[in-house]
Amino acid sequence: MVETILTGLLSFAWTLVSKTAIIWGPILAMYYAFIYWQDFVTDRFISGIQWTLLEIEIPRNIEKTPMAMELILTNAMYHASGKGIWETWVQGAPHFWFSLEIAGIDGGVHFYIRTPSRIRDLIETQIYAQYPQAKVKEVEDYTLKVAYNAPNKDWYVWGTEFKLENDDAYPIKTYKDFGLDKPSDKEQQKIDPITPIIEFLGSLRRGQQVWIQYIIRPSKIEYNDKGGEVQGWVKKAYAELDKLLEPFTQEMFRTNAGQASKQPGDEVGYQIRPPGYVDNRVKKIQEKVQKLGFDIGIRAVALSESKYIPLPEFENLRRSFRLLFRQFNNPDLNSIVRYNGTGYDSPWADPTGVATWKLKNRMLNWYRMRTFYHPPFWYSFKLHPFLNFLIPFKHDLTINVMNVEEIATIYHFPGQVSQTPSFQRVESKVAKPPPNLPI
């Protein structure tokens, strides 16, 4: 009896679905087409962008503070503009992004900036404006010297991405906290937080490489508040500030003969009495929103060539470079922490090793593509969790907001306080000959 009823219900359901497919089929197709259309046209537009990789050879005598890098970021890379319906939905034009990179290759330390080619001249002009003795040159992509199908018998690969541990409103420790906001005649007494990174990259042996990239764009992240209103990162930071002070905020009411009146509409203001340990957080949030904000994604990859480096030594390398950003961490405010590592915590999570290989291969290729805001179109599709485990297509990226001061802290050109022997500098800028030289 029960089997007959179930069979009848299934037959009726199938008949209903098949007979009405002409109605819901096009609607469903249009729904998914609308979802994936912007991803498709954006991917098509990005494929036509020409890119240039610039290497900056650092001058020997840098007396400027990281404030100079703030000006470069602000004047050359903050391309904030509105996108209309045509640009967004037809052309698929995204906002330009830039990749600030530090690479340690066989013990040599290199600074790079990857930029759309149409903005190259502006980038060079701003670098020379702040560092006249620097040398900026176009170079081949150093990442292409590693095989695309790595890891393999020739290369060991491990990578990870980083994010802010707490809300974006809280800043990390910046160069001002290290006293670098004022020039000093005593170079040896300076404490530059980027020096540990330079020293580590300069200590690599032949066959070892560590790549670090900060992919930035003017902040375009939008948040929905409790009322459904869309807001930018600044309003979001102020909302976080209100949340922080809420436990210490008390309403003030009118008084009548010494008695507080608590009738509706009698509120006259608020009294905020935060404890001392909250003062620093309030101050730092207020300071952060006073400077331009950039969306940022952080990624790092460690590689070793197997003919020079044995596997145990590579494992030591990847364990060490995970600690590169500890000096920027402030337990009371914010820290840079790892996520999306190319591995699994337990061996039984990936018994075949296929998933781990794909994670590493994708991390390496996304580094090459400088992908963070617009992953390739085929990554827009989500598989069943079981298939995603075997073939991990899904890759959740966390985009944070840092202001220009924070970015200038984690990426700037160090002064003489960094004395790494393999960190090559230039004595002067290579200038073009005057146009009026006799022939």
N, C-alpha and C positions, 0 to 999 in steps of 0.2 A: 504493500500500500504506500509506504513512505517512498520507496524507489520510484513508483509510478508518478507520485506527485513531484518529486525532484526532477525526473526526466521531463515532465510536462513543463515545469517552470523554466528549465534550461532551454528547452525547445522554443518556448514563447520569447524568452530573452534574446536568443539568437535571431529569431525572426524579426523582432522589434529593431534590433541593432542593424541588421542587414537591410531592412526595408527603409530605415531612416538615414542610412549612411549618406545618401545624396544631400541630406540637409546638414548633418553634423560634421561630415567629412571635410567639406570646404572651409567650414568655420574653424575646425581644429587645425587645418593646414595653414590658414591665414594667421591664426594665433601664434603658431610656432615660427612662421615666416616673419612675423613682426618682432618676435623675441630675438631671432638670430640675424635679422637683416642688418642692424647697425654693426654687429660684430663682423659680418661679411664685408660690408663696404669699408669699414675702418681697416680691416686686414688688407684689403685691396689697395687702399690709399697708402698705407705704411710701406707696402712692397715697392712703391715707386719713389720713396724718399731716398735721396743720396746722402750718405754719411761720410764724415771725415774723422779720422783718429789723429789727434794732436798729442805729441809728446813734449813736455815742458822740461827743459834742462835747467835746473835751479842755479841761480847765481851764488857765488861763494859768500858774499857779504850781504845778508838780509837783515836789515835793522828795523823793518816794519813789523808791526804786530799783525795777528790774524785779521784785524779789521780791514786790511788791504784785500784779503780774500772775500770778505763780506761785500766790498764794493764791486768786485768782479762778478760775484754771484748776482748781485742786485742789478747791475747795469747791463750785464750780458745775457743772463739766463732767466730773468723773471719776465717771460713773455705772456703776460696775463691779458687775455682778450676774450670777448664773447663770441660764441659760435651760433650762427643762425640756423634755421631749419634746413636750408639748402646745404650748408657746409656739414651739418651733423648727419642728416638722414639720406642725403643724395651723394655728396662727395665722400662722406665719412672722414672728414679732416679732424684729427685729434690735436690737442695742444702738444707742442713740441716738448720733448724731454731731453735731458743730457745725462751722460754717465761720467762721473768723476771717479777715476780709478788709480789705485796704487798697486803695483805688481812687483813682486820679488822673483827674479828669474836667475837661477844659478848664482845667487848671491848679489846680483845687481838690483838696485832699487830704481823704479821708474814711476813717474807721474804722468797720467794721461787724462785727456778730456775728449770724449766722443760727442760730436755735435752734428746736427744737420749741416750739410755743406753750405747752404745758403747763409748760415750764420757764422761761418768760420772766421771771416774778416773781423766781425765784431768781437768775437772771443779773443783773437790775437791782439786787437787794439787795446782791449781792457787789461789784458795781462801785461802788455808792455807799458801801459799807463801806470801800473802799480809796481812792476818789477822791470825797469828799463834794461837791466843787465841779463835778463833771462833769454833763453833761446827756445823758440817755438817752431816745431817742424812737423810736417805730416809724415806719418810712418805707416807701415803695413800693420795689419792687425796681428798682434802677438799671439792671440788665442788660436789662430789658424795653423800654428805650427804643431798643434796636438791633434791626433787623429780624431775624426768625427765619431768613430765607433768605440771610443774609449768609454770605460776602462777595458783594456785588453791585455794581452801578454806583454805589451811594451810599456803600458802606462797604468799606474794606480791613480784612482780618482776618489776624492771625497769632497762634498760640498755641503753648505748649509746657508740658511737665510737668517736674518736677525730682525728683531722688532723691539719696540718699547714695551717694557714690562707693565707700566701703569698708563693711565689716561694721557693722551697727547698734550693735555694742558700743562703737565708737569715737565719741566726741562731736565735734560741731563746736566752733568757738570761741564761747564764751558770754560774757554780759555781765560775768561775774566776771573773765575774761581781759582785759577792757577797763577794769577797776577801777571798775565801776559797782555793786559789791556794798556799797559804803559811801557814805552821803550826804556831800556836800561843799558847803561854803559858796561855793566858787568855781565857779559854774555854767559859766562860759566855758572852764574848763580840762577839763571832762568830755569824754570821747570816747564817743559813743553810736553803736553800729554800725547802728542803724536810721535815723540821720540821712541817709546817702546815698540811701536809698530815698525818704524824705520830700522831700528836695531835688529828686530827679529827677522825682517825680510832680508837684511844685509848679511845675516848669519847663515843663510841657506847654502847648502853645498851644490856642487854641480849635479844636475839632474833633478833638483828640487825646485818647485815653483809654488807660489801662493799668490792668488789674485783676489783683490778686493774691489768691489764697485758700489758706488752710491748713485742710484738712479733718481734724479730729481726733476720736478716740474713745479710751476706755480700751483699752490694748493687749490685743487678742484673738488676735494672730498666734500660731500654734503651729508648732513645728519638730519634725522627727523626727531624733533623734540616730542614731549608727551602730548602736545596738542596737534601733532601732525605737521607742524610748520617746518619747512626746510631751512636749515641754517648752516653757515660756514664754520670753520674751525675756531674763529675768534669768539663767536657767540657760544659755541660749544664749550670753550674754555671758561667763559664767564658763568655758564650754567654749572660747570664743575666747581667753580669757586663758590657759588651759592650753595651747592650741595655740601661743600666742605664746611661752610660757616653755619649751616642750618641748625646743628645741635646747640650752637652758642648764641642763637638769635631769639630774642624775646619781643613780643608785641608790646607797644606802649599805648595806654588808654587815657582818656580824659579822667580827671579826678573831680569829685564833688564832695566838698567838706572833708577832704583828706581821704575819701574812699574812692578806690578805682572803679570807674564805670566800664562795664564790659558788655554794653548793649551793641547790637550790630550797627556798624558805621561809626562807632566811637573810637576806632583806632587812629592814632595820631602819628605813628611811626614805629621804628624798630630800634631796639638796643642790642648791639652786638658786643659781646665780651668773650673773645676767643682766648684760650690759654696761650702762654708764651710759645709752646712748641708748634703752634699753628702759624705763627707770624711769618716764619721763613717761607712756608709753602705759599701763603697769600702773596708775599712780595715777589716770589719767583714767577708765579702765574701771571701777575700783573706785568712783570718785565717781559715775559715771553711774548705776549700779544702785542707789544709795542714795536715789534719788528716783523718784517715780511715773512710769511710762512711758505714752506715748500712741502709738497708731498715727497716722501722719500721711501725707497726700498733698498735694503742692504743685502748684499749677497757676497759670499766668499767661497773660493774653491782652492783646494790643495791638490797638487799633482806631483808625482815622482816617476822618473823614468826607470824602469825595472833593471836595465843593464848597469845603472850606476848605484841605485838605492835598493836595498833589500826590503821586503815587506815589513819586518819589525821596525825598521827605522822610519818607514812611511807612517806606520801607526803612531809612533812617537810624534811625528810632525803634525798630524791632524789633531792629536790631543793637545798639543801646545798652542796651535793657532786659534783654538776655540776661545782662548782667554784674551784675545787682542784688545777687546773693548772694555776691560774691567776698570781702567783708569777713568773712564767717563761716567761710571756708575755712582749715583748718589742714593743710598738706601732711603733717605727721607723724601726724595722726589721721584727720580726715574732712573731706569737702568736699561742697557741694551742686552737683550737675551736671545739665545738661539731658538730656532724652530725649523721645521722642514729639513731636518738632517737626512742625508742620503743613506739611511740604514734603518734597521729594526732593532728593538731592544732585546729580542729573544730569537734564537736560531729557528725555532719552529714557526715563527711568523712568516718566514719566506724560505721554505725548505728547498725550493728549486733554485733560488738565487736569481730568477728572472726578474722579479719585481725590483730587487736591489740594483741590478744592472740598469734597468730602465730609469730608475730614479736618478742614478749617477749620470747616465747619458743625457737625460733631460736637463739636469742642473747645469751640466757643462754647456749644452747647446743654448740654453736660455741665457747663460752668461754671455756667450758669443753674440747672441741676438740683442742683448741689453733689454730683455723683456721684463716688464713688471706691470705696466698699466694696461697693456693690450696684448694678452697672450694670443698665440696663433689661433685662427678660427676653429680648428678642429678640437681645441681644448675647451670650447664652449659646450660641447656635448658631454653629458654625464652618463656613465654606465651603471649597471646594477652593482651594488656593493661587492658582490662576489667576484664579478668580472674586474671591478676596479682593484680588487686585491691582487689578482693574478696579473693584470695589465694596468698599472696605476696611471690612468690618464689624468685624473683630477689632481689639481695642484693648487691649494688655497694659498693665495698671496696676501700678506698683511701690509697695507700701506699706512704709514704713520705720517704725522705732520711735525716737522722741526722748523724752527725759525732760522733765519740766515746766520745768526750767531752760533747756533749749535752745529750747523753744517760746516761753517768755517773752522770750528774746533776740530772736527774729525777729518777734515780735508783742508790742509793749508801747507804752504811751503815752509819747511823748518829753517831756522837760522843756524848759526854756527854751534849752537848747543848740541846739535846732532853731528857727531864726528865719526859716523860709520865709514870705515875705509872704502867700502865698495860703493858708497853713495857718491856718484860722480857729480861734480858741479862745473859750471862754466865761469871763466874769469870775466867775460864781458859778452854783450849781445853781438851776434854776427850781423853787421849792417850791410846794406846794399851799397855799391859804389855810387858816388855822386854822378848825376846824369851829364854833367858838363866836362867829364874827363876827355882829354884829347885822344884821338884814335891814331 
